[in-house]
Amino acid sequence: MRGLQRMISEDKRCEDVLTQLAATRAALDKVGVFLITHRMKECLKHSSSEMELDDSSIEEAFEVFMKYVHHVK
């Protein structure tokens, strides 16, 4: 992000700024997917250790994931 701010303040070419913006967004998306995947695994593991894993636990995990995916678009 600081690199983008610096590029803009230094009046870098729009194409270069947009390329960096796309790279930054892709990196953030990867982090988001990693975090939500890790959290889903933890929640499902916790659910399955307390009782038998049921369809509602799985559905809830995927709803959280789909909310994130919807915002990534």
Beta strands, then each sheet from edge to edge (+ up, - down):
end
